[in-house]
Amino acid sequence: MTDIASETDVLLQADPRDQDRAAQKRHSPIAGFWRTPKSRVGLIILAFFVLLAIFGPLLAPYDPNALSDDLLQPPSWDHLFGTTQTGQDVFSQFMVGARSVMVVGTIAGLVATVISVIVGINAALFPGIADELLSALANVFLVIPALPLIILIAGFIPSGGGWITVALVISVTAWAWGSRVIRAQTLSLRNRDFVQAARATGKSTWSLITVEILPNLVPIIAGSLVGTINFAILSQVSLSFIGIGSSNDWNWGTILFWAQGQQALAQGAWWWFIPPGLAIAVLGMGLTLITLGIDEFVNPKLRPGGLDKKALKRAGVRSRVGYTAVLLEEEPS
């Protein structure tokens, strides 16, 4: 009884600033986002592939272009992912190719997201000719199929263009969808009371965008960024798989290109195409889970009020779709 009383006294005598900091940490956006199971799994998967992109080329045991006498050998201690028909080490190609995939996806996602934010916000805040022109431009890119357009643009670029060139080509076709979403959300925000009050005080348009509108668009922009990175990765892999670009610039699509060209499936060389194909699928799943986690964190109807399933189960609360479960703490008498 004495121990309980002493603990209560400590809690009551605690510094209110410490209590505020603890409450802010408990309810911070980062903590709330991490508490979502989909977000945790997606971030762990993404972190693994980021580390693979950073250290992969350093950990590759062989030169990915080096030939050997071990022709079309299955996985072994000497060649963890086996070898190709010319004796090249598939594991080394896989590790080196991870960096290209992540760099191109990240650069293309960032550039496309910046374009979509600029176009979407300007189209919403400047109605009239500017809105009509920007919306028409976005609609054109939405109507044209993305992959054929990327192939058409890439056809005018030399094969030695490099990662940056490939990323810029992909970003040109990947911004339209995000711009439409951001435009719609900005149209909703510009008529809110806090924006109208800021405009009435004489704030400039730039101040309205940076202080009032952009902070409220962060979840939308984050979701658009992750989705665009996923699209860019799949686009780069698709381009390499069909032979667009340099065949010696290793990425997972290049591995699949050579495996398909040398009839790896017909020869039973499953180790040649399964590792890169599985990596593409797992990375895409991780990015999709992050996107779903952002949706759950932003939309209260998609999440159980900040409480995960284990917390709801311990509290004896049955989660229902469309309802927000909340635990009310009893006030001390």
C-alpha positions as CSV (number, residue, x, y, z in Angstrom):
1,M,0.0,0.0,0.0
2,T,2.9,2.3,0.8
3,D,4.5,1.6,-2.5
4,I,1.3,2.5,-4.4
5,A,0.9,5.7,-2.5
6,S,4.5,6.7,-3.1
7,E,4.2,6.1,-6.8
8,T,1.0,8.2,-6.8
9,D,2.8,11.0,-5.0
10,V,5.6,10.9,-7.6
11,L,3.1,11.1,-10.4
12,L,1.3,14.0,-8.8
13,Q,4.5,15.8,-8.0
14,A,5.9,15.4,-11.5
15,D,6.8,18.5,-13.5
16,P,3.9,19.5,-15.7
17,R,6.4,20.2,-18.5
18,D,7.6,16.6,-18.3
19,Q,4.0,15.4,-18.5
20,D,3.3,17.6,-21.5
21,R,6.4,16.2,-23.2
22,A,5.4,12.7,-22.5
23,A,1.9,13.4,-23.9
24,Q,3.3,15.0,-27.0
25,K,5.6,12.0,-27.6
26,R,2.7,9.6,-27.1
27,H,0.5,11.5,-29.5
28,S,3.1,12.7,-32.0
29,P,2.5,12.1,-35.7
30,I,5.6,9.9,-36.0
31,A,4.6,7.8,-33.1
32,G,1.0,7.5,-34.4
33,F,2.3,6.5,-37.9
34,W,4.7,3.9,-36.5
35,R,1.9,2.5,-34.4
36,T,0.1,1.3,-37.5
37,P,1.1,-2.3,-38.3
38,K,1.1,-1.7,-42.1
39,S,3.4,1.3,-41.6
40,R,5.8,-0.7,-39.4
41,V,6.1,-3.6,-41.9
42,G,6.5,-1.2,-44.9
43,L,9.1,0.9,-43.2
44,I,11.1,-2.2,-42.2
45,I,11.0,-3.5,-45.7
46,L,12.0,-0.1,-47.2
47,A,14.9,0.2,-44.7
48,F,16.2,-3.2,-45.7
49,F,16.3,-2.2,-49.4
50,V,17.9,1.2,-48.6
51,L,20.7,-0.6,-46.7
52,L,21.0,-3.0,-49.6
53,A,21.3,-0.1,-52.1
54,I,24.0,1.6,-49.9
55,F,26.1,-1.4,-49.1
56,G,25.2,-3.9,-51.9
57,P,27.9,-3.0,-54.3
58,L,30.5,-3.1,-51.5
59,L,29.3,-6.6,-50.4
60,A,29.2,-8.1,-54.0
61,P,31.8,-10.9,-54.0
62,Y,32.5,-10.7,-57.8
63,D,32.4,-8.2,-60.6
64,P,28.9,-8.6,-62.1
65,N,30.4,-8.6,-65.6
66,A,33.2,-11.1,-64.9
67,L,33.0,-14.4,-66.8
68,S,33.9,-17.8,-65.2
69,D,34.0,-21.5,-66.1
70,D,31.0,-22.2,-63.7
71,L,28.4,-22.1,-66.4
72,L,24.7,-22.1,-65.4
73,Q,25.4,-23.5,-61.9
74,P,22.7,-23.7,-59.2
75,P,23.2,-21.8,-55.9
76,S,26.2,-22.9,-53.8
77,W,28.5,-21.4,-51.3
78,D,30.7,-20.0,-54.0
79,H,27.7,-18.5,-55.9
80,L,24.8,-17.8,-53.5
81,F,22.3,-17.1,-56.4
82,G,24.0,-19.4,-58.9
83,T,25.5,-18.3,-62.2
84,T,24.4,-17.4,-65.7
85,Q,25.1,-19.2,-69.0
86,T,28.4,-17.3,-69.2
87,G,29.4,-17.9,-65.6
88,Q,28.5,-14.5,-64.3
89,D,27.6,-14.4,-60.6
90,V,23.8,-13.6,-60.2
91,F,24.2,-12.6,-56.5
92,S,26.8,-9.9,-57.5
93,Q,24.5,-8.6,-60.2
94,F,21.6,-8.6,-57.7
95,M,23.5,-6.6,-55.1
96,V,25.0,-4.1,-57.6
97,G,21.6,-3.6,-59.3
98,A,19.8,-2.7,-56.0
99,R,21.5,0.7,-56.0
100,S,20.3,1.7,-59.5
101,V,16.7,0.7,-58.6
102,M,16.6,2.7,-55.4
103,V,18.4,5.8,-56.8
104,V,16.3,6.0,-60.0
105,G,13.1,5.4,-58.0
106,T,13.9,8.1,-55.4
107,I,15.0,10.8,-57.8
108,A,12.1,10.2,-60.2
109,G,9.7,10.2,-57.2
110,L,11.1,13.4,-55.8
111,V,11.1,15.3,-59.1
112,A,7.6,14.1,-60.1
113,T,6.2,15.0,-56.6
114,V,7.7,18.6,-56.8
115,I,6.2,19.1,-60.2
116,S,2.8,17.8,-59.0
117,V,2.9,20.1,-56.0
118,I,3.7,23.1,-58.1
119,V,1.1,22.4,-60.7
120,G,-1.6,21.3,-58.3
121,I,-1.3,24.3,-56.0
122,N,-1.0,26.9,-58.7
123,A,-4.0,25.4,-60.6
124,A,-6.1,25.6,-57.4
125,L,-5.1,29.1,-56.3
126,F,-5.2,30.8,-59.6
127,P,-8.5,30.0,-61.3
128,G,-9.1,31.0,-64.8
129,I,-6.7,30.5,-67.7
130,A,-3.9,29.2,-65.5
131,D,-6.1,26.6,-64.0
132,E,-7.5,25.5,-67.3
133,L,-4.1,25.2,-69.0
134,L,-2.5,23.3,-66.1
135,S,-5.5,21.0,-65.7
136,A,-5.5,20.3,-69.5
137,L,-1.8,19.5,-69.4
138,A,-2.3,17.1,-66.5
139,N,-5.3,15.5,-68.3
140,V,-3.1,14.9,-71.4
141,F,-0.5,13.0,-69.4
142,L,-3.3,11.1,-67.6
143,V,-4.9,10.0,-70.8
144,I,-1.7,8.9,-72.6
145,P,-0.5,5.4,-71.3
146,A,2.5,6.0,-69.2
147,L,4.8,3.1,-70.3
148,P,4.5,3.7,-74.1
149,L,5.1,7.4,-73.5
150,I,8.2,6.6,-71.4
151,I,9.5,4.3,-74.2
152,L,8.9,7.0,-76.8
153,I,10.8,9.6,-74.8
154,A,13.6,7.2,-73.9
155,G,14.0,6.4,-77.6
156,F,15.4,9.9,-78.2
157,I,18.0,9.5,-75.5
158,P,21.3,7.8,-76.0
159,S,21.8,4.5,-74.3
160,G,24.5,5.9,-72.1
161,G,22.3,8.5,-70.6
162,G,22.8,7.2,-67.0
163,W,20.6,6.9,-64.0
164,I,19.7,10.6,-63.7
165,T,18.5,10.7,-67.3
166,V,16.3,7.6,-66.8
167,A,14.9,9.1,-63.6
168,L,14.0,12.4,-65.3
169,V,12.3,10.6,-68.2
170,I,10.2,8.7,-65.8
171,S,9.4,11.8,-63.7
172,V,8.0,13.6,-66.8
173,T,5.2,11.0,-67.0
174,A,4.6,10.4,-63.3
175,W,3.4,13.8,-62.0
176,A,-0.1,14.1,-63.4
177,W,-2.0,11.9,-61.0
178,G,-0.5,13.6,-57.9
179,S,-1.2,17.0,-59.3
180,R,-4.9,16.2,-59.6
181,V,-5.1,15.0,-56.1
182,I,-3.2,18.0,-54.7
183,R,-5.3,20.4,-56.7
184,A,-8.6,18.9,-55.4
185,Q,-7.3,19.1,-51.8
186,T,-6.1,22.7,-52.2
187,L,-9.4,23.7,-53.6
188,S,-11.0,22.4,-50.4
189,L,-8.4,24.2,-48.2
190,R,-8.5,27.6,-49.9
191,N,-12.1,28.2,-48.7
192,R,-11.5,27.1,-45.1
193,D,-11.9,29.7,-42.4
194,F,-8.3,29.8,-41.3
195,V,-7.1,30.5,-44.9
196,Q,-9.7,33.2,-45.4
197,A,-8.7,34.8,-42.0
198,A,-5.0,34.8,-43.1
199,R,-5.9,36.3,-46.4
200,A,-8.0,39.0,-44.6
201,T,-5.0,40.0,-42.6
202,G,-3.1,40.8,-45.7
203,K,-0.8,37.9,-46.0
204,S,0.8,37.3,-49.4
205,T,0.0,34.4,-51.6
206,W,3.4,32.9,-50.9
207,S,2.8,33.1,-47.2
208,L,-0.6,31.5,-47.6
209,I,1.0,28.6,-49.5
210,T,3.9,28.0,-47.2
211,V,2.3,28.6,-43.8
212,E,-1.4,27.8,-44.2
213,I,-1.8,25.3,-47.1
214,L,1.4,23.2,-47.5
215,P,1.4,21.9,-43.8
216,N,-2.1,20.6,-44.4
217,L,-1.0,18.9,-47.6
218,V,1.9,17.0,-46.0
219,P,0.0,13.6,-45.7
220,I,-1.3,13.9,-49.3
221,I,2.1,14.8,-50.6
222,A,3.8,11.9,-48.6
223,G,1.3,9.4,-50.0
224,S,1.8,10.7,-53.5
225,L,5.6,10.6,-53.1
226,V,5.6,6.9,-52.0
227,G,3.2,5.9,-54.8
228,T,5.3,7.7,-57.4
229,I,8.5,6.0,-56.2
230,N,6.8,2.7,-56.5
231,F,5.7,3.6,-60.1
232,A,9.2,4.8,-61.0
233,I,10.8,1.6,-59.8
234,L,8.4,-0.5,-61.8
235,S,8.9,1.7,-64.8
236,Q,12.7,1.4,-64.7
237,V,12.5,-2.3,-64.3
238,S,10.1,-2.6,-67.2
239,L,12.3,-0.4,-69.4
240,S,15.3,-2.6,-68.6
241,F,13.4,-5.8,-69.1
242,I,12.3,-4.9,-72.6
243,G,15.8,-3.7,-73.5
244,I,15.5,0.1,-73.3
245,G,18.8,1.5,-72.1
246,S,22.2,0.1,-71.5
247,S,22.2,-3.7,-71.0
248,N,25.4,-3.4,-68.9
249,D,23.9,-0.9,-66.4
250,W,22.9,-3.5,-63.9
251,N,19.6,-3.4,-62.2
252,W,17.0,-6.1,-61.4
253,G,15.3,-5.5,-64.8
254,T,18.5,-6.1,-66.6
255,I,18.9,-9.4,-64.9
256,L,15.5,-10.4,-66.0
257,F,16.2,-9.2,-69.5
258,W,19.2,-11.5,-69.8
259,A,17.4,-14.4,-68.1
260,Q,14.5,-14.1,-70.6
261,G,16.8,-13.7,-73.6
262,Q,18.8,-16.8,-72.7
263,Q,15.7,-19.0,-72.0
264,A,16.4,-19.4,-68.3
265,L,13.0,-20.8,-67.5
266,A,13.2,-23.4,-70.3
267,Q,16.6,-24.4,-69.0
268,G,15.4,-24.8,-65.4
269,A,17.6,-22.0,-64.1
270,W,15.1,-20.7,-61.6
271,W,17.9,-19.1,-59.5
272,W,18.5,-16.6,-62.4
273,F,15.1,-14.9,-62.3
274,I,13.4,-15.6,-59.0
275,P,15.7,-13.4,-56.7
276,P,15.2,-10.2,-58.7
277,G,11.5,-10.9,-59.4
278,L,10.9,-11.6,-55.7
279,A,12.8,-8.5,-54.6
280,I,10.7,-6.3,-57.0
281,A,7.5,-7.8,-55.5
282,V,8.6,-7.4,-51.9
283,L,9.8,-3.8,-52.4
284,G,6.6,-2.9,-54.2
285,M,4.6,-4.5,-51.3
286,G,6.6,-2.5,-48.7
287,L,5.9,0.8,-50.5
288,T,2.2,-0.1,-50.9
289,L,2.0,-0.9,-47.1
290,I,3.5,2.5,-46.4
291,T,0.9,4.2,-48.6
292,L,-1.9,2.3,-46.8
293,G,-0.4,3.2,-43.5
294,I,-0.5,6.9,-44.4
295,D,-4.1,6.5,-45.5
296,E,-5.0,4.9,-42.1
297,F,-3.1,7.6,-40.2
298,V,-4.8,10.5,-42.1
299,N,-8.3,9.1,-42.3
300,P,-9.8,8.3,-38.8
301,K,-12.4,6.0,-40.5
302,L,-9.6,3.6,-41.6
303,R,-7.9,3.3,-38.2
304,P,-9.1,2.4,-34.7
305,G,-8.6,5.8,-33.1
306,G,-4.9,5.6,-32.5
307,L,-5.3,2.2,-30.7
308,D,-3.9,-0.9,-32.3
309,K,-5.6,-4.3,-32.3
310,K,-3.7,-5.5,-29.2
311,A,-4.6,-2.4,-27.2
312,L,-8.3,-2.8,-28.2
313,K,-8.2,-6.5,-27.3
314,R,-6.7,-5.8,-23.8
315,A,-9.4,-3.1,-23.3
316,G,-12.2,-5.5,-24.3
317,V,-13.2,-3.3,-27.2
318,R,-14.5,-4.8,-30.4
319,S,-13.3,-2.8,-33.4
320,R,-16.0,-1.9,-36.0
321,V,-15.5,-0.6,-39.5
322,G,-16.4,3.1,-39.7
323,Y,-16.2,3.8,-36.0
324,T,-13.4,5.2,-34.0
325,A,-12.6,3.3,-30.8
326,V,-11.6,5.6,-27.9
327,L,-10.5,4.8,-24.4
328,L,-11.6,7.5,-21.9
329,E,-9.3,7.8,-18.8
330,E,-11.2,8.2,-15.5
331,E,-10.5,11.5,-13.8
332,P,-9.2,11.2,-10.2
333,S,-11.8,11.9,-7.6
